[in-house]
Amino acid sequence: MVLANDIPEPVHIKLDNQVPTLQEYSYALSELEFLATQSLVRFEPTSALPVVKLICGTYGPFSPPRKTYVPLWLALCLYEHDRGRILLPEWMTAEALAKSVEEEQKFEGVFSSIHPHWMVISKILIEKTGQDIPNLEEIKKSLQRLKEIRWEKMRRGVSELNPYHLQTNNLSYMEINLIRPVFVKAMQTLRKINPAESTAL
Amino acid sequence: MQSAEDFMDPDDFLAEEAAIGVKGLPFDSQALINMGVSEQVGEMGNNNESEERVERQIPYWVAIKFVQKGLGELQMPKIFGRPVRNALKADPVHVNLVEQDPRFFAFGGKFLEAVEDPELAEVLDKSYVQRTRATLDHLEYGAAGKETVFVSKMDETERQGMSHQENILNYPYIYGYTFTVLGGCGDSQGIQDVGIQSEGIDGCKGKKMIGSEEECGNRKNNGCRSLS
């Protein structure tokens, strides 16, 4: 199930006996999506299904209209076969997102807490189950605002870089993935530029 | 500080090529050429017999060896001199580093390994961080891959960092749009399908950064994207 189609990804070239390059430090988009689709999501089956025994776990039995928590990949699979519908996660409703946007705007240097895979999950759900989501336009606007504000905060965080220690709470995995090569490269260069200070540790 | 990837790194070798002044007794240039240094460099020494201390410009990797053997003293290179330091302290982002030396930061690191100069270390540190931030801002507005005025002022280390930043900023996600969003006023039709990079209508046309502290003069009420 490839969800990211036709999106150019950085080419991962590995040569023997070489330290991995900075591009290999970051996850590819499809890898992040794979990890994100393991989060649980509420699913409401429309037809009965028996217990599904898989290597990674046992899911079911699905008896409508009881809602259960299943991993997102399973939910998407069942949705595509018309076996049920995926309910919107609590943090992704229009009201909850509006509240998150407010919180982000209130605090300057701090990120508000949000699901650590919010970017990927919201993208997948909008793509696949877009027609079922109420208030889709508002949700999209809030997501866009949220993304912009958080990215702006991250850019401000670049100015406070030092080669030894960096701690930020509540960054999602996608954001970390995006900023990782920038920060890693900057920290390495700072260590090279300022050797006396770093050996003092 | 040397790390594992520096050992075979050609940029590391090239960083040491920068010419630096060494004030020392005149040395025998033939001895240098015998050592394997190229003739061009070897001829920088002259064979005058006087005991005067003369200053000569030789590559850093040769100079270090001289200094370690006690044959001379390192002079502060011009690129780290007082005018450049003051310029970097005042406005690190717009200093043209390429005309100073294409490997400004890398050579600075090497130089600081030999010489203790906390002021220079701090200046280089802060200016690098500020310039990295400015590079991110610059790339945000779709300047990836283009040779702009800003890019022409960057040195080698920064350009390598920039290529990493470019790759990352081109990731599309959240319903297919990328990070390169133009700031400024977007009218509501621009935000209709949130996948469009909207430009402001007779507004700042994206010149104001998102979240900038300056007030946008042409503020439209329908979706100006500044943080305030």
HADDOCK unambig.tbl for C-alpha pairs under 7 A between the chains (distance, minus, plus):
assign (segid A and resid 10 and name CA) (segid B and resid 167 and name CA) 6.91 0.50 0.50
assign (segid A and resid 19 and name CA) (segid B and resid 5 and name CA) 6.23 0.50 0.50
assign (segid A and resid 119 and name CA) (segid B and resid 174 and name CA) 6.21 0.50 0.50
assign (segid A and resid 120 and name CA) (segid B and resid 174 and name CA) 6.95 0.50 0.50
assign (segid A and resid 122 and name CA) (segid B and resid 174 and name CA) 6.87 0.50 0.50
assign (segid A and resid 123 and name CA) (segid B and resid 173 and name CA) 6.68 0.50 0.50
assign (segid A and resid 123 and name CA) (segid B and resid 174 and name CA) 4.51 0.50 0.50
assign (segid A and resid 123 and name CA) (segid B and resid 175 and name CA) 5.41 0.50 0.50
assign (segid A and resid 127 and name CA) (segid B and resid 175 and name CA) 6.83 0.50 0.50
assign (segid A and resid 140 and name CA) (segid B and resid 194 and name CA) 6.81 0.50 0.50
assign (segid A and resid 141 and name CA) (segid B and resid 194 and name CA) 6.83 0.50 0.50
assign (segid A and resid 155 and name CA) (segid B and resid 133 and name CA) 6.64 0.50 0.50
assign (segid A and resid 158 and name CA) (segid B and resid 133 and name CA) 5.75 0.50 0.50
assign (segid A and resid 159 and name CA) (segid B and resid 129 and name CA) 5.74 0.50 0.50
assign (segid A and resid 159 and name CA) (segid B and resid 130 and name CA) 5.83 0.50 0.50
assign (segid A and resid 159 and name CA) (segid B and resid 133 and name CA) 5.98 0.50 0.50
assign (segid A and resid 161 and name CA) (segid B and resid 129 and name CA) 6.57 0.50 0.50
assign (segid A and resid 178 and name CA) (segid B and resid 168 and name CA) 5.75 0.50 0.50
assign (segid A and resid 181 and name CA) (segid B and resid 164 and name CA) 6.46 0.50 0.50
assign (segid A and resid 182 and name CA) (segid B and resid 161 and name CA) 6.80 0.50 0.50
assign (segid A and resid 182 and name CA) (segid B and resid 164 and name CA) 6.80 0.50 0.50
assign (segid A and resid 182 and name CA) (segid B and resid 165 and name CA) 5.94 0.50 0.50
assign (segid A and resid 185 and name CA) (segid B and resid 161 and name CA) 6.27 0.50 0.50
assign (segid A and resid 190 and name CA) (segid B and resid 125 and name CA) 6.36 0.50 0.50
assign (segid A and resid 191 and name CA) (segid B and resid 1 and name CA) 6.58 0.50 0.50
assign (segid A and resid 192 and name CA) (segid B and resid 1 and name CA) 5.39 0.50 0.50
assign (segid A and resid 192 and name CA) (segid B and resid 109 and name CA) 5.34 0.50 0.50
assign (segid A and resid 193 and name CA) (segid B and resid 105 and name CA) 6.28 0.50 0.50
assign (segid A and resid 193 and name CA) (segid B and resid 106 and name CA) 6.55 0.50 0.50
assign (segid A and resid 193 and name CA) (segid B and resid 108 and name CA) 6.05 0.50 0.50
assign (segid A and resid 193 and name CA) (segid B and resid 109 and name CA) 3.76 0.50 0.50
assign (segid A and resid 193 and name CA) (segid B and resid 125 and name CA) 7.00 0.50 0.50
assign (segid A and resid 194 and name CA) (segid B and resid 109 and name CA) 6.01 0.50 0.50
assign (segid A and resid 194 and name CA) (segid B and resid 112 and name CA) 6.94 0.50 0.50
assign (segid A and resid 194 and name CA) (segid B and resid 121 and name CA) 5.63 0.50 0.50
assign (segid A and resid 194 and name CA) (segid B and resid 125 and name CA) 6.95 0.50 0.50
assign (segid A and resid 195 and name CA) (segid B and resid 1 and name CA) 5.21 0.50 0.50
assign (segid A and resid 195 and name CA) (segid B and resid 109 and name CA) 6.76 0.50 0.50
assign (segid A and resid 195 and name CA) (segid B and resid 112 and name CA) 6.86 0.50 0.50
assign (segid A and resid 195 and name CA) (segid B and resid 113 and name CA) 6.17 0.50 0.50
assign (segid A and resid 196 and name CA) (segid B and resid 113 and name CA) 6.88 0.50 0.50
